């Protein structure tokens, strides 16, 4: 069953009324259970990995985005370097406390695509493009390591090729369960979205898995770049639909939203209810790279928010706030879209620098992390810092969700370092706290690629950048000077330990490879 929604919103600027059209379609698309696996039955995994380091999937042709990056770099040239982080308020906040931290998944796939989730009893799953590691953080031990390729073969998927990628993890504190989402294959003929739910809080036990179509609209597109979040009752997955053989910059057709009944997945029901939201546009323009918003201190709902921006523009102030108002089973659920304007503006980041002329790709300015708490959404994205010409972080704020939205932001930059692929988690310790910990990759011509954190306090101050992991060498895995750096990093509040955030990010190891580092952070200021 397909339903089409069209809404006309009246927005007033300086007394002038402008009508804005929002369009979308919804389709009920029940998914059948594909099976169940138990990771305790795995004895040996030889970590099979067949990959081409140049990553021949669509996206390797970067001409359009390279042109934008070069033009914006010429306009906002790099300034003289020093090692001081810019402060955004007269008084800086204290840096977060770094507790346990350790080397994560072994280097393999390119880029890392770091994602992680941690349970109340300290079980942490770290997923990269090739390997899933399960840790007991309380016992400082690695419980199990399994390649994404082998995990896929247990699901009955082919163990060959490079078509298992983009893993995303989430922990559900309400149900004490884990969810893993990853993608399979790069063409519309084979593309699938694999969704796996644990039956208990033990990820080495049973997983129920389902396969969603990577070409759900039958328009010869395949699904790329997942982002996920949960509410009290549901799982939301956003996907970009691309055309075969075209780069992701120009092959983009639309972003869609999958809405799933998460409890059916935990229970292993034979059918799981899903709903697809597609054709999402504002004033006849498709909204790209919708990022779902997670609950700060706990999952909320039944409604869910998504944040997007104009991520390919030189500089822009536009922020889109999308809301799905109710659950799959609600006949009155609709989609609302609001356009806000932020200051300062954000823009496409320049390439990030390594030593010896090597560089990292920073992709575009899309939103990479967001949470909702106390009626406010905080989000982060890549951006250019026009005052230095360096790659930086945009930290944004959205309020007035039930009325006229208000958006503002700050650019977090450094006069030496390039910063990229941030994430953000709520770190409040008391009711009404609005503090957060932002984690981010860092690099510079004189600083090896590493992983850092910035604390944002309740009174609006930022800490200086704190290095979670210093790099050990440059990254040099792909021929030439270009290296992959993202495409995202992992971060999650430990829900039963207020103020504590676990994060997984990128660093250059001693063998010039792209390593993963995992760290536990604690905010030390709740004033």
Secondary structure, 3 states (H helix, E strand, C coil): CEEEEEEEEEEEECCEEEEEEEEEEEEECCEEEEEEEEHHHCCCCCCCCCCCCCCCCCCCCCHHHHHHHHHHHHHCCCCCCCCCECCCCCCCCCCCEEEEEEECCCCCCCCCCCEEEECCCCEEEEECCCEEEEEECCCCEEEEEEEHHHHHHHCCCCCCCCCEEEEEEEEECCCCEEEEEEEECCCCCCCEEEEEEECCCCCCCEEEEEEEECCCCCCCEEEEEEEEEECCCEEEEEEEEEECCCCCCCCEEEEEEEEEEHHHHHHCCCEECEEEEEEEEECCEECCCCEECEECCCCCCCCEEEEEECCCCCCEEEEEEEEECCCCCCCCCCEEEEEEEEEEEECCCCCEECHHHCEECCCCCCEEEEEEECCEEEEEEEEEECCCCEEEEEEEEEECCCCCCEEEEEEECECCCEEEEEEEEECCCCCCCCCEEEEEEEEECCEEEEEEEEEECCCCCECCCEEEECCCCCCCCCCCCEECCCCCCEEEECCCCCCEEEEEEEEECCCCCEEEEEEEEECCCCC
